[in-house]
Every structure is written in C-alpha cells, then in structure tokens.
Amino acid sequence: KSTGIRALLEMRIVVDGHQWGTIGFDDMVNERTWTSMEVDVIRVAANVLGAAIKRQMDEIALQNELEERKRAEQALRFSEEKFSKAFQANQVYMTIEDDQHCLVDANRAFMDGFGLTRDDIMGRSIPELNILYDPADVDTLRQVFEDHGFLKDFEMRFRRKSGEMGFIILSSESFYVDQVEYTLTSGLDITERKRAEE
C-alpha cells in the first residue's frame, strides 16, 4: 500500500550506542533533495532527543537503585532489630567479642546473672571480669574453638559476684561484619541441674 511519501529524510536516534528509534521529515507533495541545513537540523534533533532519552533512562535507573538501596537498608534495619530483640530478651547468657577477645556487647541475662553493668563489661575480656572459677579454662576453651572453628556444649565452672560457684554450658560461633571477625557465645546456666544430679 502506498504511503504517499515523495521524499524522506530519516536519522537514527542512538542511546548508549544502540539504535533506539528514528526521527525524520517527509514530503508528500514533491520529490526533492534535502538541503545540508535540513540534514543538520534533523541530526541535531536526533542527538538532542537521544541525549534526553539517555538522561531519562539514567534517572529511572538511579531512582530504581535508590529504591532498591532503601529496601535493602530497611531489610537490614529489620534484621538488626530482630537480632537485637532476640539477643536482649533471651534468658540464655549471650556475649559478643571482637577479634581481640574484648566484649562489645552482652545481653541482660548475662549482666544480671553475674551482677555486672554494661560499663563493667565493655571493652574487657572474660578473664578480666573475674567470673571464671578456673582462668585456665579460657585457654582450653579458646584452643577447642581454634581447632574446630566453633564451640558446642563446652561445660565449665564460673563464679558469681557473690563468690558462689556455678556451672555453665557454652557454645560459640564466629561471624563477620566489615571483614572483622566477632564471636557470639551463648551460655546456659546448669548449676541447678548439676546440684540435682549430685
């Protein structure tokens, strides 16, 4: 079917090195040769349109990236909040140590169980807290942890602030934040069970 076009001037619109579409002039009355000025006008229009499309695509991509980042940050905050609530509300003693074996956090159960405050524990190692019945147990515990990469159901004695001795079962695992290794340790006080067994 005839379109009735007698003369056509068409220029490709290129975005990021790929043809996006075309823009052109047509003449439905006369067959003609296009002037260099008309060719330049359509070339400039194609370039301007290509740049505008590229800018809009970049803005859409940036908006999508910002929305994705916002979703990721919300998911991370939610995850951190869940962990924090579980960590603090847990009745099992829990601590987090850095790669120098210094405490960076402990839950309420741990602090209440040993009669300690956050100021007592922050930046200090477990041996410095004087809660171990036998400080040599720490060397054994650390050796087992290094040999296996984790600690599971390690039983040891501890001392409360009152001086009373108790028994605890420890489990530890490593995790990384910004390529720094941390150790999460949980401890279950089994003193009453040991007494009942005796």
FENCORDA-V777981 format. One record per run of one state. SS is the DSSP state (H for helix, E for strand, - for the rest). FROM is the first residue (numbers start at 0). TO is the last residue. If there is no record, write none. Layout:
SS&FROM&TO, SS&FROM&TO
This chain:
-&0&5, E&6&14, -&15&16, E&17&26, -&27&34, H&35&88, -&89&91, E&92&96, -&97&101, E&102&105, -&106&106, H&107&113, -&114&116, H&117&120, -&121&125, H&126&128, -&129&130, E&131&131, -&132&134, H&135&147, -&148&148, E&149&158, -&159&163, E&164&176, -&177&178, E&179&188, -&189&189, H&190&196, -&197&197
